[in-house]
Amino acid sequence: MGGDVFHTAPVDSLLIQAEAEQFAYYFRYPRADRKLGPMHLDKIDDASENYFGLDRKADPDSRDDISPVLVVPVNSMGIDFEF
């Protein structure tokens, strides 16, 4: 039964990471390089809207797009969500 829940995403799928808080969701999309920057737990800060703990000054891979709205790109071949 559990095999129906988990799957392996296609190699060319778009990874979207989701973060949930009370009454709010945030979605992180990679830029053109299709890589998500690493998370740093010590940098998570709601006041500065750094919900994923990104180090945008020091790490160019951390310049991901953050949105409070889930947007699915048109004609996307596959999407893999990471919660």
KAJONOR-V839208 format. One record per helix or strand of 3 or more residues. SS is the DSSP state (A for helix, B for strand). FROM is the first residue (numbers start at 1). TO is the last residue. If there is no record, write none. Layout:
[[SS | FROM | TO] [SS | FROM | TO]]
//
This chain:
[[A | 2 | 4] [B | 14 | 21] [B | 24 | 29] [A | 41 | 43] [A | 60 | 62] [B | 65 | 67] [B | 79 | 82]]
//
